[in-house]
Amino acid sequence: MNHEYYIKRCLEISKQGIGTTRPNPSVGAVLVADDKIIGEGFTSPYGGNHAEVNAISSVKNDEDLKKATIYVTLEPCSHYGKTPPCADLIVKSGIKKVVIGCLDVNKIVAGRGIKRLQNAGCEVVVGILENECKAHHKRFFTFHSKKRPYIILKWAQTQDGYIAPKNRAKQAPVWITQKVSRQLVHKWRSEEHSILVGTTTVLDDNPSLDVRSWRGENPLRIVIDKDLKIPKELKVYDGSVKTIFINQKVTNSNENLFFEKINFSKPIAYEICKVLFKHKVQSLIVEGGRKTIQTFINENLWDEARVFSGQLTFKEGTKAPTLSVPFLNQEILMGDSLKTYVND
């Protein structure tokens, strides 16, 4: 059988669960018998079935499972959580061969799922399209291996390299990019666990930081407000979604508003990551402003950067952050340029 072909299919369907399965990874699973797909599934929203369960449940004839191979992007779990172990279900279903994209880095699994399958007599193949599977599970892997969220930097800049004008008519965003680019940003927000902005961005733009132009859950809001000077009437205080205020004064909480005190004399991005790991945040989009983004760059605490260039020119204002690595790829969206960078 063409193992790579079926793992690619696992990756395709696994993308449908991104942003809904946390703290679980979004896994894809495919069942193949006589070189034909007989069942497939991806991870349900948290508390629901794992990918393997959904794939096995989709097979109409249980007898077909006894001659099937199951393909999964990630090692099947071997422990009880919200659901029973997937490794046990695979064995119970009579499946004799398991092909896995990559091992689980979570210490409560980490090889135990494979061992349980092998002890039950299953043939196990590991490492098919391993790099692609690791890339797909990057949020989950980064959280468990680096004890911090997967970090994406995002900004939009003008043709002459500014992210904000010197003067603005009102307390609202000044759009640099086209509508399609802004909608794409909302799609990204729906895929990530949290979004971070600094004090100046909140004071200048009064942003909602939501996914109003896309479907899905709004991300948690992380706001750097060192001296807690942001007025309570601004949108970040509306309590509509969990919001964490990073400050130097207090640590407490009030319903959906959390205040976390850090030491601003230490590396700030690192201190923020400690807070986010405490809150079990698996991924983060850093959206502004310049000082905040540049802080993460300077501390080398970032994994991806997504940089739009619009058609406007400001001539003066707030300069865009600077990266010292070459971009990985570039695409054009209705006249806007989008460059993607990866921090190796």
Beta strands, then each sheet from edge to edge (+ up, - down):
strand 1: 28-33
strand 2: 36-42
strand 3: 69-74
strand 4: 97-102
strand 5: 123-126
strand 6: 150-157
strand 7: 162-165
strand 8: 194-197
strand 9: 220-224
strand 10: 243-247
strand 11: 252-254
strand 12: 257-261
strand 13: 283-288
strand 14: 304-309
strand 15: 317-319
strand 16: 329-333
strand 17: 336-342
sheet 1: 2+ 1- 3+ 4+ 5+
sheet 2: 11+ 12- 10- 9- 8- 13- 6- 14- 17+ 16-
sheet 3: 7+ 15-
end
